[in-house]
């Protein structure tokens, strides 16, 4: 949706400043005193300012876990007095918690809850798609590079961390790059009723607690799909070329399923001279050169203006930086690939100063859910606050969810969207993830690429299912800290009983 030019000129929101206020003011102190019965209370304060009109607004987001006690408290609590004060607004955000989060439960009850929550994680694998189209790349010397935390205290693998591999080889006039991600698609269908999707939707991420982690997709599938050293496994490969001179050719970007073998697990501290195998050492050296090259790109439009740069001019970076740069850039290429082919997908978007066109896309989403928002609703902090407050207090769960996503977006947080847009922090547009071992959106995007690469053996993608899972992923993303805290809480209670 493109806004009329006169409205673009009127829209001050593209220059609004959203700033998180860390110090608690008197209003927050008063709210805490009035909400002493709330469980898991968090109050976040944002200062919104319009440099054109000098208008300022304070927004208080009162976040509570989704418990019956909290819901009753919210019903009885009246924010009207606060919202009648000029230049400020407050609203409740009920955060979906994994279960009844009660700090007073016993260790025995904690153990029972833990088993109830994660029972699906220990069920045997009962679904596997045997017919798959793939390319055999087992002869390529892939390596994985991660922290030294990929093995636990008993020196056993933390399977969920073996989720990506790399191979880079030097050609006469370019580097050929292969980035691989563990393939989960044989084990699920993209349906809201699929057991693996249901389990993954509980949290949206693999949870890491103080006493171990809880796999998003369950222990068994995680073990079967992790890219362990020396094991032949399926992976999603993103293959592209970085030329020594000229520009990257998007037509040469390929995304496909392959059978690969992780030849060696290295950590961030391995230096090339420590790798005795010449082929693997050369791969690591090439990975570091290309990672450094991407890191030192002199223009954010790396794809379009990569003119006459010599790779040899760049010093090799260390392993962690090389992996970070390659993975970030690869996620950008995946998004480009999906957009260019007209595929559906879930993208990560983030902006500090959204443009009128970007805001127009949100208005389209509101209108699609029956909320008749207008561009003029975004022309001042006060109108913006009324828009968010109105949707947050509606009876439509989708609108409530959208209001939270929109608020997160405006305050500079990254959110998931089925509409591609810029990720301002990373300066890439679009940006997409397919890490299916640890992220719910990764499962969705993997299946979308599977439908593109192997339509004969992949069920047709339902765009409505993609939209619903995107909403679930955003809800999980907003409470990931709460979920991790809850996992720690249960684990600590259980350990206390065992001690």
N, C-alpha and C positions, 0 to 999 in steps of 0.2 A: 504494500500500500504506500504510494508516494503522496506525501502531503502537499497541498497547494503552496506555491512559493510565498504568498503573503503570510500564511500560517507558519511556514518555516521561519520567517523573519520574526514572528511574534513569539515563537516557542523559546522561552528562556530555559527550559529544562535541559537542553543540550549543553548548557553552560552551568547548570546547578552544581554546587559542591556538596557531596555527601561525606560527612566526616564522623567516624565513630568517636564518641566521647568516653574516655576511660574513667574519668573521675565521677563519682556519684554525686549528683546534686541533691538538693533538698527534696525534690519531687520523688526521686528514686528512694531516698531514705524513708519518706512518708509511705510510699507504696509497700516497701518491705515490712514496715510496722503494721500496715493494714492487712498484709497477706502472710502473716506468721504461720497460718495453718496450711499453707501451700506446700506441696512436696516437690522438691527439685526445681525451685523457683530460680529463674534467671531473668534479669532486666537489662536490656541493651538500649543505650541512648545514642541517637544519631542527630547531628546538627545539619540542617539543610539550609543552604543560602543561595540566593539569586544575586549575583554581582551586578546585574543590570538594574534591578528595582530596589536593591538593598534589603529585600524581604528575607526574614529568617524564620525557621521553624524547627522545633524540637520534636522528635518522634521517639516515643517510648515503646519498645517491643517487649511485652511481658510474656515470656515463654515458660510453658509448663508441660510436663509429661502427661500423656493421655491416660489419666487415672480417674476413676469415678469421683473420688474426693475432690480432685481439682476441677472436674466439670461442674460439680455442685457449687463449688466456691465461685467459679466464673459466673454462673447463672445468678448468684445472689449479689455479686459485686457490681457496682454501678460506676462506670468510667465517665459518665456524663459531665460531672463537675470538672474533671480534668480537661475534657475535650471542649468545654465552653470557654476555657481560658484562651485568649488570643495567642496565636503563634505557637501552639503546641498541640499534640495529639497523642493518644495512647491506645493500644489495642492488644488483645490477648492472642497468642499463638499457641494452640494446643499441639504439642509435638507428639507424634506417634511413637510410643515407647514399645519395646519388644514384649513386655508382659506387665503384670501388676508390680510396679516398682515400689516395694515396701521395705524401708530400711530396718524395720523391726522384726522381720521374719527370722526364724531360727535356721541353723545350718542344715538341719534335716529338710526343712521346707525349701531352702535354697537348692539343695541337691535335687529334690523332686521337680522344682521349677526348671532347673538346668536340663534335666533329662527330658522334660516335656517340650522345652524349646528346641532341643537339638536332636531329638529322636530320629529325625529323617537323615541326619548326617551319618548314622551308623548302619542304615539299611543297605543291603547288598545292591549292587548295580543290576537293575532289572530291565534296562532298555539300552539297546545299542543298534545304531544304523550301520549295517554291514556293507551295503553297497555305497561306495563313495568314489567320486572322481578325484584323482590326485596325480601330481607329478612326482616322480621318484628322484629325490635329491640327496640320497643317502651317501653319495660319494663326496659331497661338499664338506669341507672341514669347519662346520659351525662351532662356535664357542659361546658360552654364556658368561656374563660378567656381572657379579652382584657383590653385595657386602659379605663380610664373613659370618653374617647372621643367618645364612641359608641352611646351617646345620645347628641342631639344638645341643643341649649340654651333654647328651648321650651320643653325640656325633651322628645322629640320624637326620636325614634330610627334612627340612621344612618345605614340604612339597609345593605349597602355593607360591613359593618364591622362585621356583624354577619355571618361569613363565615366558621367557623370551631368549632368543639366540641371535647371533650376528655372524655374517660373513661378508667381507669386502675384498675384492680382488682388483688388482691394477691392470688396466688394458693400455693400449698404445696412446689413446687420446682421452681416456676417461677412467673413472672408477665405477665398478659395478657393485651395487650394494644389495644385500639380501637381509631383511629384518624379519624374523619369525616370531610368532606368538602361539602359545599352546592352543590347540584346536579342541573345543568342547562340543562342537556341533553334533558329533555322533551320538551324544548321550541325551539329547532333549529335542522337543519340538517347540516352536515359538507359539505357545498357547498359554493362556492364563491358568489352565487346568493342569499343565505339565508339572509333575512333582518337583523337578529340579528348578523350574522357574518359580514355583510357589516357595520353595525353600530359600532360593536366592533373594526373593522379594521381601523376605522378613527383615533383612538388614540392608540389602543393596550392595554390601561390601563384605569381604572377609574381615572379621573382627580380630584385632590383636589385643590381647589382654596381658596382664603382668605375669601370668602363669601359662602362657601358650596362646595359640590362636584358634579361632573357630571358623573352619572353611565355609565360605558362602555356598559352595556347591556340594558340600559334604565330603567326608574323608575319602570314600571309595573312588568317586569320580576324580577328585583331586589327585590321588595317587596314580590313577590310570592315565591321566592326561599330562602330568607334569613332565617337563623336558629334562629328565634326569640324564646325567652323564652316561654315555654308552648305550642308551636305550633308543630303539627305533620308534618314533612317535610322529603323529600328525601335527602339522603346524600351519598357520596362515602366514604366507610369505608375501611381503611387499618388496618388489624388486624394482629398482630404479637406477639411473645412471647419473653421475655427477661429472660433467665434461671438464677437461682442463681449461678450455676456453669456450665462450658462448653461453647459451642458456640451457636449462634443464628442459627436456622435451617431455611434456606430460603424456604424450601418446605412447611413450616407452615405459610408462609406469604400469606394472602388472600386479594384480592381487589374485592369489590362487592358493589352493590347498596343496601341501606337499608332505611326503614322508621324509623325515630328516633324522639325523643322529647328532646329538650334542657331543662333540668330541672331547671337550674339556670344560670343566667348571673353574673359572678364574675369579679372583676377588678384585676389589678396587685397588689393591696394593701391588698386584703383580706387575713387574716391569718386563718388557719384551725379552730382555737378556736372561730372565729367569725361566723362560719357556724353552725347553730343550728341543722340542719338535719344530723343525724349520718351517713347515707349512703353517702350523698354528701360530708360531711367532710372527710370521709375515702377515697373517690375518690380523693379529692384535695391532701390529704397527700400522696397517692400513686403516683399521677402525679408528685409531687415535688421530691419524692425519685427517681423515674425512670429518671426524667429530670436531677437530680444531678448525677446519675450514668453514663448517657450518656456523660454529660459534663466532667466528670473526667475519661473518658476512657483513658487507658494508652498506647493505640496503635491506629494509624489512621485506621488500618485494623480491625476495631471493629467487623465486622462480622466473620472474620476468626480466630481471636486470642483473644477471650473473655474467657480466661482460668482462672477458679478458683478465681473469684472475688466475694466477699460477698457484697450484696447490703447494708447490715446494717453498713458497714464501712464508708458509705458516708453520710455526713450531708445533710439535706434537703436544697435545694436552694430556692430562692424566686420565685414567680409565673412567672414573665416575663422571667427569665432565663430558667425555666422549660419548658415553652411553646416554647421558641426559640429552645432549644435543641431537644425537641420532634418533632417539625415541620421540622427542618433541617434533622434530621435522617430519618424521615418518607419519605421525598422527595427522599432521597438516596435509601430507600427500594423500592419505586415505580419505580425508574429507574432500579434497579436490577431486579425487577419483569418483567418489559417490555423487558429488554434485554434477560433474561433467557427464556422467552416465544416467543421470536422472533417477538414481536409486533413493529409496527412503533411508532414513538413518537418524541416529541420536547424536547430537553435537554438544560440545561444551562451549558455552558462550560467556563472555564477561566484558564489561565496559565500565569505565569510570565516568565518561562523558558521552552517553548515548546520543546518536544523531537522530534527527526527526524521522528518517526512514526506519531506523531500528525501532524507535518507539511506535511507529505506525504498525509494525508487525505484531506488537503486543496488543494494540487496539483491535486488530483483526481477531486475535485469539479471544479477547473479551467478548467481542460481538458474536463470535461463533458459539459461545456458551450462553447467549441470550442477554448479556449485559451490554446495553447500548452506550458504550463509551465514545466520546468525541475527542478530536485533537485538542479542542479548547479545554478539556479536562486536565491537560498537562501544561497549561500556560502559567501556573503559579504554584508555589509550595502548598498553599492552602487548598487549591483545587485538587492537587495531587493527593493530599492527605485525605480528602473526602472520598476520592476514588478508591484508595486502598482500604479505608475504613469501611466503606459501603460493601465492597466485595468480601472483606474478611468477616463481616457480620451477616452475610447472606445465608440462605438455606441450601445453596447449591454447593456440594462438596468440591466440585471441579473449580468453581470460582474462588472458593476459600484457598484451595491449593495454588491457583494461579496468582492470587494476591500475595501469597508468601513468596512464590518464585519471582514475581515482579519486584517485590520489595528487596529481595536478596540481590537481584540484578542491579537495581538502582543504587544499592549501597556498595557496589563494587565486588560482590561475591560472584563466583562462577556458578552457573546453573546449567542444567541439561535442557535441550530444546530440539524439536524435530525440524526447526527452521535454522539453517546455517547462518552464522553471524560471526563477528570478530571475537577472538579471545584477546582482550586488550593487554593483559599482563604478559602474555607470550608473544604478542604482536603477530599472530597468525590468524588467517581466516580462509577456510573454516578449520575446525579442530575436532578430531574424532578418535575414539578409543576402541580397541577390540581385545583388551585384556580380559578374557572370559573367566580366568581362574579367580579373579579377585573383584570384578565389578559387574554388576547387573547389566549395565548398558553395553559392556563388552560382549556379553552373550547375545544380545539383540543384534549388534552390528556384525558379529561373526555369522549369524544366520542369514543376514541380509546379503553379505558377500557370498555365502554358500549358494543362495538362490540365484545369484548372478553367475557364478562360476559353474555350478552343478545343478541346473534347474530340474534335471531328470530325477534326481534323488533327494531333492529338498522341497518340502511343502511350500505352497505359495504363501508369501508374506501378506498378512492382514495389517494395513496401515493403522487401523483403530487399536489393534493390540500393541503396536509400536508406541502410539500416543499414550496408552494407559500405563505401559511399563515405564515410559519416560516420566510420567507423573509420580509413579511409585519411587523411581530412582531419586527424584528431587526430594521427595518426602524423607527418604532414607538418608540422603546427603545432608539434610538440615539437622538430623539428629544423630549423626555418626559419633559425635563425642558422647552423647547420652548413652548410645548403645555400647560403646567401648567401656564406659564407666559402669554400666550395668553388668557387663561380662566380668569385669574386675571384681565387682561387688559379689557376684555369685561365686566366683572362684575362690575369693578370700574367705567367704563364709564356709565353703566346703572344706577348704584346707584347715580352717580353724577347728572344725569338728574332728578332722582326721588327726590333728596334733593332740 
